[in-house]
Amino acid sequence: MPGAYWIAHVTVTNPAAYGRYAEAAGPAIAKAGGKFLARGARYVQLEGKERARNVVAWFPSLEAAEACYRGPEYQAALAHAKGAAERDLVIVEAIE
């Protein structure tokens, strides 16, 4: 089964609360087998709505990525991001 990419585009509106989210989200993602490939690095916006923070994480499968998102550890982290950021998040299955 191919891996999957978790792609988030984020505009942070409350840095302190979003920092709490980031502290808790990292371990939840790692526990699910995810690893960050890009996080807040340089980017070039070519189309669509620009968001200053872009994150790409790899997971061993689409199911693992979705389970991470829906799991209690990530949901606890996500509670800190609610109202602290505008986010778009998609999981895309990789092709081999």
CYANA upper distance limits for C-alpha pairs under 8 A (distance plus 0.5 A):
  1 MET  CA     61 SER  CA      7.19
  2 PRO  CA     60 PRO  CA      7.48
  2 PRO  CA     61 SER  CA      6.52
  2 PRO  CA     93 GLU  CA      7.41
  2 PRO  CA     94 ALA  CA      6.22
  2 PRO  CA     95 ILE  CA      6.85
  2 PRO  CA     96 GLU  CA      7.04
  3 GLY  CA     58 TRP  CA      7.44
  3 GLY  CA     59 PHE  CA      6.14
  3 GLY  CA     60 PRO  CA      4.85
  3 GLY  CA     61 SER  CA      4.75
  3 GLY  CA     62 LEU  CA      7.02
  3 GLY  CA     93 GLU  CA      6.67
  3 GLY  CA     94 ALA  CA      5.83
  3 GLY  CA     95 ILE  CA      8.34
  4 ALA  CA     58 TRP  CA      6.30
  4 ALA  CA     59 PHE  CA      5.75
  4 ALA  CA     60 PRO  CA      6.83
  4 ALA  CA     61 SER  CA      5.60
  4 ALA  CA     62 LEU  CA      5.48
  4 ALA  CA     65 ALA  CA      7.60
  4 ALA  CA     91 ILE  CA      7.14
  4 ALA  CA     92 VAL  CA      5.98
  4 ALA  CA     93 GLU  CA      4.63
  4 ALA  CA     94 ALA  CA      5.41
  5 TYR  CA     56 VAL  CA      7.00
  5 TYR  CA     57 ALA  CA      6.13
  5 TYR  CA     58 TRP  CA      5.21
  5 TYR  CA     59 PHE  CA      6.78
  5 TYR  CA     62 LEU  CA      8.18
  5 TYR  CA     65 ALA  CA      8.35
  5 TYR  CA     91 ILE  CA      6.03
  5 TYR  CA     92 VAL  CA      5.65
  5 TYR  CA     93 GLU  CA      6.78
  5 TYR  CA     94 ALA  CA      7.24
  6 TRP  CA     55 VAL  CA      8.28
  6 TRP  CA     56 VAL  CA      6.10
  6 TRP  CA     57 ALA  CA      5.57
  6 TRP  CA     58 TRP  CA      6.82
  6 TRP  CA     59 PHE  CA      8.02
  6 TRP  CA     65 ALA  CA      7.42
  6 TRP  CA     89 LEU  CA      7.60
  6 TRP  CA     90 VAL  CA      6.40
  6 TRP  CA     91 ILE  CA      4.96
  6 TRP  CA     92 VAL  CA      7.02
  7 ILE  CA     54 ASN  CA      7.95
  7 ILE  CA     55 VAL  CA      6.23
  7 ILE  CA     56 VAL  CA      5.17
  7 ILE  CA     57 ALA  CA      7.18
  7 ILE  CA     89 LEU  CA      6.18
  7 ILE  CA     90 VAL  CA      5.89
  7 ILE  CA     91 ILE  CA      6.72
  7 ILE  CA     92 VAL  CA      8.22
  8 ALA  CA     54 ASN  CA      6.18
  8 ALA  CA     55 VAL  CA      5.55
  8 ALA  CA     56 VAL  CA      7.05
  8 ALA  CA     87 ARG  CA      7.30
  8 ALA  CA     88 ASP  CA      6.07
  8 ALA  CA     89 LEU  CA      4.86
  8 ALA  CA     90 VAL  CA      7.06
  9 HIS  CA     51 ARG  CA      6.20
  9 HIS  CA     52 ALA  CA      8.07
  9 HIS  CA     53 ARG  CA      6.40
  9 HIS  CA     54 ASN  CA      5.13
  9 HIS  CA     55 VAL  CA      7.06
  9 HIS  CA     87 ARG  CA      6.20
  9 HIS  CA     88 ASP  CA      5.72
  9 HIS  CA     89 LEU  CA      7.06
 10 VAL  CA     51 ARG  CA      5.76
 10 VAL  CA     52 ALA  CA      6.87
 10 VAL  CA     53 ARG  CA      5.42
 10 VAL  CA     54 ASN  CA      6.65
 10 VAL  CA     85 ALA  CA      7.05
 10 VAL  CA     86 GLU  CA      6.21
 10 VAL  CA     87 ARG  CA      4.98
 10 VAL  CA     88 ASP  CA      7.04
 11 THR  CA     51 ARG  CA      5.57
 11 THR  CA     52 ALA  CA      6.16
 11 THR  CA     53 ARG  CA      6.70
 11 THR  CA     85 ALA  CA      5.97
 11 THR  CA     86 GLU  CA      5.64
 11 THR  CA     87 ARG  CA      6.99
 12 VAL  CA     18 TYR  CA      7.39
 12 VAL  CA     52 ALA  CA      8.40
 12 VAL  CA     53 ARG  CA      8.17
 12 VAL  CA     84 ALA  CA      6.63
 12 VAL  CA     85 ALA  CA      4.78
 12 VAL  CA     86 GLU  CA      7.02
 13 THR  CA     83 GLY  CA      8.21
 13 THR  CA     84 ALA  CA      5.57
 13 THR  CA     85 ALA  CA      5.46
 13 THR  CA     86 GLU  CA      7.88
 14 ASN  CA     18 TYR  CA      6.57
 14 ASN  CA     83 GLY  CA      8.22
 14 ASN  CA     84 ALA  CA      5.00
 14 ASN  CA     85 ALA  CA      7.14
 15 PRO  CA     19 GLY  CA      6.38
 15 PRO  CA     84 ALA  CA      7.64
 16 ALA  CA     20 ARG  CA      7.13
 17 ALA  CA     21 TYR  CA      7.00
 17 ALA  CA     80 HIS  CA      6.04
 17 ALA  CA     81 ALA  CA      6.97
 17 ALA  CA     84 ALA  CA      6.51
 18 TYR  CA     22 ALA  CA      6.71
 18 TYR  CA     80 HIS  CA      6.66
 18 TYR  CA     81 ALA  CA      5.72
 18 TYR  CA     84 ALA  CA      6.24
 18 TYR  CA     85 ALA  CA      7.57
 19 GLY  CA     23 GLU  CA      6.70
 20 ARG  CA     24 ALA  CA      6.95
 20 ARG  CA     77 ALA  CA      7.90
 20 ARG  CA     80 HIS  CA      6.73
 21 TYR  CA     25 ALA  CA      6.34
 21 TYR  CA     77 ALA  CA      5.29
 21 TYR  CA     78 LEU  CA      6.46
 21 TYR  CA     79 ALA  CA      7.90
 21 TYR  CA     80 HIS  CA      5.45
 21 TYR  CA     81 ALA  CA      6.11
 22 ALA  CA     26 GLY  CA      6.63
 22 ALA  CA     77 ALA  CA      7.89
 23 GLU  CA     27 PRO  CA      8.07
 23 GLU  CA     77 ALA  CA      8.42
 24 ALA  CA     28 ALA  CA      7.13
 24 ALA  CA     73 GLU  CA      8.25
 24 ALA  CA     74 TYR  CA      7.89
 24 ALA  CA     76 ALA  CA      8.34
 24 ALA  CA     77 ALA  CA      5.58
 25 ALA  CA     29 ILE  CA      6.57
 25 ALA  CA     73 GLU  CA      8.14
 25 ALA  CA     74 TYR  CA      6.19
 25 ALA  CA     77 ALA  CA      5.83
 25 ALA  CA     78 LEU  CA      7.84
 26 GLY  CA     30 ALA  CA      6.71
 27 PRO  CA     31 LYS  CA      6.49
 28 ALA  CA     32 ALA  CA      6.99
 28 ALA  CA     68 CYS  CA      7.53
 28 ALA  CA     73 GLU  CA      6.05
 28 ALA  CA     74 TYR  CA      5.93
 29 ILE  CA     33 GLY  CA      7.13
 29 ILE  CA     34 GLY  CA      5.58
 29 ILE  CA     35 LYS  CA      7.53
 29 ILE  CA     68 CYS  CA      6.92
 29 ILE  CA     74 TYR  CA      7.84
 30 ALA  CA     34 GLY  CA      5.32
 30 ALA  CA     35 LYS  CA      6.52
 32 ALA  CA     59 PHE  CA      8.07
 32 ALA  CA     64 ALA  CA      6.88
 32 ALA  CA     65 ALA  CA      7.75
 32 ALA  CA     67 ALA  CA      8.35
 32 ALA  CA     68 CYS  CA      6.21
 33 GLY  CA     59 PHE  CA      6.32
 33 GLY  CA     60 PRO  CA      7.00
 33 GLY  CA     64 ALA  CA      8.03
 34 GLY  CA     57 ALA  CA      6.75
 34 GLY  CA     58 TRP  CA      5.83
 34 GLY  CA     59 PHE  CA      4.86
 34 GLY  CA     60 PRO  CA      7.59
 34 GLY  CA     65 ALA  CA      7.90
 35 LYS  CA     57 ALA  CA      5.85
 35 LYS  CA     58 TRP  CA      5.85
 35 LYS  CA     59 PHE  CA      7.25
 36 PHE  CA     55 VAL  CA      8.05
 36 PHE  CA     56 VAL  CA      6.57
 36 PHE  CA     57 ALA  CA      4.68
 36 PHE  CA     58 TRP  CA      6.83
 37 LEU  CA     55 VAL  CA      8.19
 37 LEU  CA     56 VAL  CA      5.95
 37 LEU  CA     57 ALA  CA      5.80
 37 LEU  CA     58 TRP  CA      7.24
 38 ALA  CA     54 ASN  CA      7.89
 38 ALA  CA     55 VAL  CA      5.83
 38 ALA  CA     56 VAL  CA      5.47
 38 ALA  CA     57 ALA  CA      7.40
 39 ARG  CA     53 ARG  CA      7.85
 39 ARG  CA     54 ASN  CA      6.49
 39 ARG  CA     55 VAL  CA      4.86
 39 ARG  CA     56 VAL  CA      6.94
 40 GLY  CA     52 ALA  CA      8.20
 40 GLY  CA     53 ARG  CA      5.43
 40 GLY  CA     54 ASN  CA      5.89
 40 GLY  CA     55 VAL  CA      6.76
 41 ALA  CA     53 ARG  CA      8.21
 41 ALA  CA     54 ASN  CA      7.78
 45 GLN  CA     50 GLU  CA      6.72
 59 PHE  CA     64 ALA  CA      6.92
 59 PHE  CA     65 ALA  CA      6.20
 60 PRO  CA     64 ALA  CA      6.99
 60 PRO  CA     65 ALA  CA      8.22
 61 SER  CA     65 ALA  CA      6.90
 61 SER  CA     93 GLU  CA      7.68
 62 LEU  CA     66 GLU  CA      6.70
 62 LEU  CA     91 ILE  CA      7.32
 62 LEU  CA     92 VAL  CA      7.57
 62 LEU  CA     93 GLU  CA      6.16
 63 GLU  CA     67 ALA  CA      6.45
 64 ALA  CA     68 CYS  CA      6.57
 65 ALA  CA     69 TYR  CA      6.91
 65 ALA  CA     91 ILE  CA      7.61
 66 GLU  CA     70 ARG  CA      6.72
 66 GLU  CA     91 ILE  CA      8.00
 67 ALA  CA     71 GLY  CA      6.21
 68 CYS  CA     73 GLU  CA      8.43
 68 CYS  CA     74 TYR  CA      6.86
 69 TYR  CA     74 TYR  CA      6.21
 69 TYR  CA     75 GLN  CA      7.26
 70 ARG  CA     74 TYR  CA      7.45
 70 ARG  CA     75 GLN  CA      6.93
 71 GLY  CA     75 GLN  CA      6.60
 72 PRO  CA     76 ALA  CA      6.52
 73 GLU  CA     77 ALA  CA      6.97
 74 TYR  CA     78 LEU  CA      6.48
 75 GLN  CA     79 ALA  CA      6.79
 76 ALA  CA     80 HIS  CA      8.03
 77 ALA  CA     81 ALA  CA      7.81
 78 LEU  CA     82 LYS  CA      7.03
 80 HIS  CA     84 ALA  CA      7.54
 81 ALA  CA     85 ALA  CA      6.38
